[in-house]
């Protein structure tokens, strides 16, 4: 099963949730929106988790640019617009876990 973890809150750890999903042999991706984009910022103490996950990471282009962190991202993040976000949620992934 393909899971998309949607993070909209400030820089928080995803480790417990992502470990649980991956332990079941599921595919995992992370979508960062609103203040959740700070998880990919090098100033976040939990940002290393994204590199360790080895999962695809998406972030809202608008929210990254609004917060001025485009040049501070710690991992390979695919910046996406609203149409792509809708496609990820509605078409590409089977389950969405909102945090």
VENPE-V290494 format. One record per pair of residues at least 24 apart in sequence whose ideal C-beta (glycine too) atoms are under 10 Angstrom apart, sorted by the first residue. I is the first residue (numbers start at 0). J is the second residue. D is the distance in Angstrom with one decimal. If there is no record, write none. Layout:
# VENPE-V290494
i:I j:J d:D
i:I j:J d:D
This chain:
# VENPE-V290494
i:0 j:24 d:8.7
i:0 j:25 d:4.9
i:0 j:26 d:7.2
i:0 j:27 d:9.8
i:0 j:92 d:8.9
i:0 j:93 d:4.9
i:0 j:94 d:6.3
i:1 j:25 d:7.0
i:1 j:26 d:4.4
i:1 j:27 d:8.0
i:1 j:28 d:7.5
i:1 j:91 d:7.2
i:1 j:92 d:4.7
i:1 j:93 d:4.8
i:1 j:94 d:7.3
i:1 j:95 d:10.0
i:2 j:26 d:6.8
i:2 j:27 d:5.3
i:2 j:28 d:7.4
i:2 j:29 d:9.5
i:2 j:54 d:9.3
i:2 j:92 d:6.5
i:2 j:93 d:7.1
i:2 j:94 d:4.9
i:2 j:95 d:7.6
i:2 j:96 d:6.2
i:3 j:27 d:8.0
i:3 j:28 d:5.2
i:3 j:29 d:7.5
i:3 j:30 d:5.6
i:3 j:54 d:9.8
i:3 j:55 d:9.2
i:3 j:57 d:8.3
i:3 j:84 d:10.0
i:3 j:87 d:6.0
i:3 j:88 d:6.8
i:3 j:91 d:7.5
i:3 j:92 d:3.8
i:3 j:93 d:8.5
i:3 j:94 d:7.2
i:3 j:95 d:4.9
i:3 j:96 d:7.3
i:3 j:97 d:9.5
i:4 j:28 d:7.3
i:4 j:29 d:4.9
i:4 j:30 d:7.0
i:4 j:31 d:9.3
i:4 j:35 d:9.7
i:4 j:52 d:9.6
i:4 j:54 d:8.5
i:4 j:56 d:9.8
i:4 j:92 d:9.5
i:4 j:94 d:9.5
i:4 j:95 d:7.9
i:4 j:96 d:4.9
i:4 j:97 d:8.2
i:4 j:98 d:6.5
i:5 j:29 d:8.2
i:5 j:30 d:4.9
i:5 j:31 d:8.3
i:5 j:32 d:6.8
i:5 j:33 d:9.9
i:5 j:35 d:7.7
i:5 j:57 d:9.6
i:5 j:84 d:9.1
i:5 j:87 d:9.0
i:5 j:88 d:7.6
i:5 j:92 d:9.6
i:5 j:95 d:5.6
i:5 j:96 d:6.7
i:5 j:97 d:4.7
i:5 j:98 d:6.8
i:6 j:30 d:7.1
i:6 j:31 d:5.4
i:6 j:32 d:7.2
i:6 j:33 d:8.6
i:6 j:34 d:8.8
i:6 j:35 d:3.5
i:6 j:36 d:8.5
i:6 j:37 d:9.4
i:6 j:38 d:6.0
i:6 j:39 d:9.7
i:6 j:58 d:9.5
i:6 j:96 d:9.3
i:6 j:97 d:8.2
i:6 j:98 d:5.0
i:7 j:31 d:8.1
i:7 j:32 d:5.0
i:7 j:33 d:4.3
i:7 j:34 d:6.8
i:7 j:35 d:4.7
i:7 j:36 d:9.2
i:7 j:59 d:9.4
i:7 j:62 d:9.1
i:7 j:97 d:7.3
i:7 j:98 d:7.4
i:8 j:32 d:9.8
i:8 j:33 d:7.7
i:8 j:34 d:6.0
i:8 j:35 d:5.9
i:8 j:37 d:9.0
i:8 j:38 d:9.0
i:8 j:97 d:9.8
i:8 j:98 d:6.5
i:9 j:33 d:9.1
i:9 j:34 d:4.6
i:9 j:35 d:7.5
i:9 j:36 d:9.7
i:9 j:37 d:5.7
i:9 j:38 d:8.3
i:9 j:43 d:8.5
i:10 j:34 d:8.0
i:10 j:35 d:8.2
i:10 j:36 d:9.2
i:10 j:37 d:4.4
i:10 j:38 d:5.2
i:10 j:39 d:9.0
i:10 j:40 d:7.1
i:10 j:42 d:8.1
i:10 j:43 d:3.7
i:10 j:44 d:7.1
i:10 j:45 d:5.7
i:10 j:46 d:7.3
i:11 j:35 d:8.2
i:11 j:37 d:9.1
i:11 j:38 d:7.1
i:11 j:43 d:8.9
i:11 j:44 d:10.0
i:11 j:45 d:6.6
i:11 j:48 d:9.8
i:11 j:98 d:7.1
i:12 j:38 d:8.8
i:12 j:43 d:9.8
i:12 j:44 d:8.7
i:12 j:45 d:4.7
i:12 j:48 d:6.4
i:12 j:98 d:9.9
i:13 j:38 d:7.3
i:13 j:45 d:7.4
i:13 j:48 d:5.9
i:13 j:49 d:8.2
i:13 j:52 d:7.9
i:13 j:54 d:9.7
i:13 j:96 d:9.5
i:13 j:98 d:7.0
i:14 j:45 d:7.9
i:14 j:48 d:5.6
i:14 j:51 d:8.5
i:14 j:52 d:8.8
i:16 j:96 d:6.4
i:16 j:98 d:6.8
i:17 j:48 d:7.6
i:17 j:49 d:9.6
i:17 j:51 d:9.3
i:17 j:52 d:5.9
i:17 j:54 d:7.2
i:17 j:96 d:9.2
i:18 j:48 d:10.0
i:18 j:52 d:9.4
i:19 j:96 d:9.7
i:20 j:54 d:9.3
i:20 j:94 d:8.7
i:20 j:96 d:7.4
i:21 j:52 d:8.0
i:21 j:53 d:9.1
i:21 j:54 d:8.0
i:25 j:93 d:8.7
i:25 j:94 d:8.4
i:26 j:54 d:8.2
i:26 j:55 d:8.8
i:26 j:92 d:8.3
i:26 j:93 d:8.8
i:27 j:52 d:7.0
i:27 j:53 d:8.9
i:27 j:54 d:4.5
i:27 j:55 d:8.0
i:27 j:92 d:9.3
i:27 j:96 d:9.5
i:28 j:52 d:9.3
i:28 j:54 d:5.5
i:28 j:55 d:4.1
i:28 j:56 d:7.2
i:28 j:57 d:6.6
i:28 j:77 d:9.4
i:28 j:87 d:7.6
i:28 j:91 d:8.2
i:28 j:92 d:6.7
i:29 j:54 d:5.9
i:29 j:55 d:7.3
i:29 j:56 d:4.9
i:29 j:57 d:7.0
i:29 j:58 d:8.6
i:29 j:74 d:9.9
i:29 j:76 d:9.2
i:29 j:96 d:9.8
i:29 j:98 d:9.6
i:30 j:55 d:9.3
i:30 j:56 d:8.1
i:30 j:57 d:4.7
i:30 j:58 d:7.4
i:30 j:59 d:8.0
i:30 j:77 d:9.7
i:30 j:79 d:8.0
i:30 j:83 d:9.8
i:30 j:84 d:6.9
i:30 j:87 d:6.1
i:30 j:88 d:7.9
i:30 j:92 d:8.8
i:30 j:95 d:8.2
i:30 j:96 d:10.0
i:30 j:97 d:9.6
i:31 j:56 d:7.0
i:31 j:57 d:7.0
i:31 j:58 d:4.1
i:31 j:59 d:6.9
i:31 j:62 d:7.6
i:31 j:63 d:8.0
i:31 j:72 d:9.8
i:31 j:76 d:7.5
i:31 j:78 d:9.9
i:31 j:79 d:9.8
i:32 j:57 d:9.0
i:32 j:58 d:7.5
i:32 j:59 d:4.6
i:32 j:61 d:8.9
i:32 j:62 d:5.7
i:32 j:63 d:9.6
i:32 j:79 d:9.5
i:32 j:81 d:9.9
i:32 j:84 d:7.2
i:32 j:97 d:10.0
i:33 j:59 d:7.5
i:33 j:61 d:9.8
i:33 j:62 d:5.7
i:33 j:65 d:9.4
i:33 j:66 d:9.4
i:34 j:62 d:7.9
i:34 j:66 d:7.9
i:35 j:59 d:8.5
i:35 j:62 d:7.9
i:35 j:98 d:7.8
i:36 j:60 d:9.6
i:36 j:61 d:9.6
i:36 j:62 d:4.9
i:36 j:63 d:5.0
i:36 j:64 d:9.5
i:36 j:65 d:8.8
i:36 j:66 d:6.1
i:36 j:68 d:6.7
i:36 j:69 d:9.9
i:36 j:72 d:8.7
i:36 j:76 d:8.5
i:36 j:78 d:9.6
i:37 j:62 d:9.5
i:37 j:63 d:9.6
i:37 j:66 d:7.1
i:37 j:68 d:7.3
i:37 j:71 d:9.6
i:38 j:73 d:9.1
i:38 j:74 d:9.7
i:38 j:76 d:9.8
i:38 j:98 d:10.0
i:39 j:63 d:7.8
i:39 j:68 d:7.6
i:39 j:71 d:8.2
i:39 j:72 d:4.8
i:39 j:73 d:6.0
i:39 j:74 d:6.3
i:39 j:75 d:9.7
i:39 j:76 d:5.2
i:40 j:66 d:8.0
i:40 j:67 d:9.9
i:40 j:68 d:4.8
i:40 j:71 d:5.1
i:40 j:72 d:6.9
i:40 j:73 d:7.1
i:41 j:68 d:8.5
i:41 j:70 d:9.6
i:41 j:71 d:5.1
i:41 j:72 d:7.5
i:41 j:73 d:4.8
i:41 j:74 d:9.6
i:42 j:68 d:8.4
i:42 j:71 d:7.0
i:42 j:73 d:9.3
i:43 j:68 d:9.7
i:43 j:71 d:9.5
i:43 j:73 d:8.0
i:46 j:71 d:9.4
i:46 j:72 d:8.7
i:46 j:73 d:4.5
i:46 j:74 d:7.5
i:47 j:73 d:7.3
i:47 j:74 d:8.9
i:48 j:73 d:9.9
i:48 j:74 d:9.5
i:49 j:73 d:6.6
i:49 j:74 d:4.6
i:49 j:75 d:9.1
i:49 j:76 d:8.0
i:50 j:74 d:4.9
i:50 j:75 d:8.9
i:55 j:87 d:9.7
i:55 j:91 d:9.9
i:57 j:83 d:7.7
i:57 j:84 d:7.7
i:57 j:87 d:6.4
i:57 j:91 d:9.9
i:58 j:84 d:9.8
i:59 j:83 d:9.2
i:59 j:84 d:6.6
i:60 j:84 d:9.6
